[in-house]
Amino acid sequence: MKHVVYPAAFCGLIALTGCAQVSGVLRPDPAAPAAAAPIAGSAQPGEAPLPEAVRAVVSAPPPPSAARTAEQFDTTTVEQRAAAGAAPSSGGEVRLGETVASLGDPTQPGFWIKSPLVKTAGPGRIEYPATGKSAVVELIPMGGPSSGGSQVSLAALRLLEAPITDLPMLIVYAN
């Protein structure tokens, strides 16, 4: 059996080549065109669009590229926040369950939750029992077991007065 010893410089070169390939995944090439992020309230192929009244509440324009603070990333209006935080309707809701939530992509505007509890996209509501507040949101299906965690928009977490750096437990309802 023959043993081959590679010089340290050669091993370092191989390692750097691997890092360069991985860095393209972790930090995309700034010269490459950016993929358009789906905007909350817009139907994806094969899904029914949200009712106009719900879309008006949950949709918002994308944040400016220079956004750095929660206020800059949250592009919802005062009117939208008031409508999204209004008292829930008395009927027609189905409780999907409880989920541990984390902050989703802050550049995706509007009120939404991506959750494995959701099987079909559509209108819904999330509730944060710690504050008693709730928010009208767009429900977006997310793969994984129903016991898995969910991702929530910055605007929704702020409306619920849930800590954006913690993992709050939320109750999810479908309309």
VMD Tcl script that draws the C-alpha trace (Angstrom):
set ca {
  {0.00 0.00 0.00}
  {1.34 3.37 -1.00}
  {0.87 6.52 1.09}
  {0.75 9.87 -0.62}
  {1.69 12.99 1.27}
  {0.44 16.26 -0.15}
  {2.29 19.49 0.59}
  {0.46 21.85 2.94}
  {0.20 24.52 0.23}
  {-1.69 22.10 -2.03}
  {-4.16 21.24 0.76}
  {-4.69 24.93 1.48}
  {-5.41 25.58 -2.19}
  {-8.05 22.85 -2.23}
  {-9.64 24.25 0.93}
  {-9.77 27.78 -0.50}
  {-11.36 26.50 -3.70}
  {-14.11 24.87 -1.65}
  {-14.64 28.07 0.34}
  {-14.99 30.09 -2.84}
  {-17.68 27.73 -4.09}
  {-19.55 27.83 -0.78}
  {-19.30 31.61 -0.45}
  {-21.24 31.94 -3.70}
  {-24.10 30.14 -1.97}
  {-23.89 32.01 1.33}
  {-23.16 35.41 -0.21}
  {-24.59 35.58 -3.72}
  {-22.67 37.44 -6.39}
  {-23.79 41.09 -6.18}
  {-23.55 41.37 -9.97}
  {-26.06 38.55 -10.42}
  {-29.71 39.59 -10.85}
  {-31.70 39.26 -7.64}
  {-34.63 36.88 -7.60}
  {-37.88 38.67 -6.95}
  {-39.23 37.74 -3.53}
  {-42.90 36.87 -3.45}
  {-44.94 39.71 -2.03}
  {-47.43 38.92 0.68}
  {-50.92 38.93 -0.73}
  {-49.89 37.68 -4.17}
  {-51.09 34.28 -5.28}
  {-48.50 31.75 -6.31}
  {-49.10 29.55 -9.37}
  {-51.86 27.05 -8.67}
  {-53.22 28.94 -5.65}
  {-56.39 30.99 -5.36}
  {-55.80 34.73 -4.86}
  {-56.62 36.34 -1.53}
  {-59.90 38.24 -1.31}
  {-59.36 41.92 -2.15}
  {-60.31 43.07 1.38}
  {-57.69 40.76 2.92}
  {-55.04 41.62 0.30}
  {-55.49 45.34 1.13}
  {-54.68 44.57 4.77}
  {-51.82 42.05 4.46}
  {-49.92 43.47 1.46}
  {-47.26 46.16 1.63}
  {-44.55 47.53 -0.64}
  {-41.03 46.15 -0.27}
  {-38.71 48.00 2.10}
  {-36.04 50.30 0.69}
  {-32.71 48.63 -0.08}
  {-31.05 50.86 2.54}
  {-33.39 49.66 5.33}
  {-31.56 48.84 8.55}
  {-34.11 49.22 11.38}
  {-37.38 47.48 12.18}
  {-39.26 50.70 11.41}
  {-37.63 50.91 7.97}
  {-38.33 47.25 7.14}
  {-41.98 47.45 8.29}
  {-43.66 49.22 5.36}
  {-47.25 48.64 6.51}
  {-49.39 51.73 7.03}
  {-51.12 52.87 10.21}
  {-54.44 51.96 8.57}
  {-53.23 48.45 7.70}
  {-51.98 47.88 11.25}
  {-55.34 49.02 12.64}
  {-57.25 46.71 10.26}
  {-54.92 43.75 10.85}
  {-55.19 44.15 14.61}
  {-58.97 44.59 14.67}
  {-61.05 42.17 16.73}
  {-61.39 38.76 15.06}
  {-64.64 37.83 13.36}
  {-67.11 35.83 15.39}
  {-67.31 32.87 13.02}
  {-65.79 30.97 10.15}
  {-62.39 30.42 11.74}
  {-60.70 27.07 12.20}
  {-57.95 26.70 14.77}
  {-54.98 25.03 13.06}
  {-52.88 24.74 16.20}
  {-50.00 26.28 18.11}
  {-46.55 26.90 16.71}
  {-43.22 28.23 17.85}
  {-42.46 31.21 15.65}
  {-39.33 33.01 14.58}
  {-38.79 36.17 12.58}
  {-39.07 35.41 8.87}
  {-37.38 37.30 6.05}
  {-37.64 40.98 7.06}
  {-37.43 42.05 3.41}
  {-40.70 40.24 2.63}
  {-43.31 42.90 3.43}
  {-46.80 42.64 4.86}
  {-48.55 40.45 7.39}
  {-47.89 36.72 6.86}
  {-46.95 33.44 8.49}
  {-45.21 30.50 6.84}
  {-46.10 27.39 8.80}
  {-46.22 23.61 8.47}
  {-49.66 23.88 10.13}
  {-50.93 25.53 6.92}
  {-51.82 23.17 4.08}
  {-53.48 25.72 1.77}
  {-52.55 29.37 1.28}
  {-55.22 31.87 2.22}
  {-56.41 34.35 4.80}
  {-56.04 33.68 8.50}
  {-55.16 35.08 11.86}
  {-52.43 34.57 14.43}
  {-52.73 35.24 18.14}
  {-50.02 35.83 20.75}
  {-51.48 34.70 24.11}
  {-48.81 36.55 26.13}
  {-50.22 39.92 25.03}
  {-53.71 38.84 23.98}
  {-53.16 40.51 20.60}
  {-53.95 39.03 17.21}
  {-53.21 39.89 13.59}
  {-54.90 39.17 10.28}
  {-52.28 37.47 8.10}
  {-51.74 35.62 4.87}
  {-51.26 31.92 5.63}
  {-48.44 30.38 3.58}
  {-47.75 26.63 3.60}
  {-44.26 25.55 4.64}
  {-42.89 22.04 4.40}
  {-41.99 19.97 7.41}
  {-43.78 18.20 10.24}
  {-46.70 20.03 11.85}
  {-44.64 20.13 15.06}
  {-42.00 22.22 13.24}
  {-41.57 25.92 13.77}
  {-43.01 28.76 11.72}
  {-41.71 32.00 10.25}
  {-43.62 35.24 10.79}
  {-43.31 38.65 9.16}
  {-41.71 41.50 11.02}
  {-44.90 43.57 10.69}
  {-47.00 40.79 12.27}
  {-44.62 40.26 15.19}
  {-44.54 43.99 15.86}
  {-48.35 44.20 15.78}
  {-48.59 41.30 18.23}
  {-45.99 42.99 20.43}
  {-44.04 39.73 20.34}
  {-40.28 39.87 20.80}
  {-38.61 39.61 17.39}
  {-35.47 38.01 18.84}
  {-37.28 35.29 20.81}
  {-39.34 32.27 19.80}
  {-42.90 33.15 20.82}
  {-45.68 30.56 20.85}
  {-48.51 31.61 18.52}
  {-51.97 30.21 17.81}
  {-52.82 29.95 14.10}
  {-56.35 30.22 12.68}
  {-57.57 29.79 9.09}
  {-60.61 31.61 7.69}
}
mol new
graphics top color blue
foreach p $ca { graphics top sphere $p radius 0.5 }
foreach p [lrange $ca 0 end-1] q [lrange $ca 1 end] { graphics top cylinder $p $q radius 0.2 }
display resetview
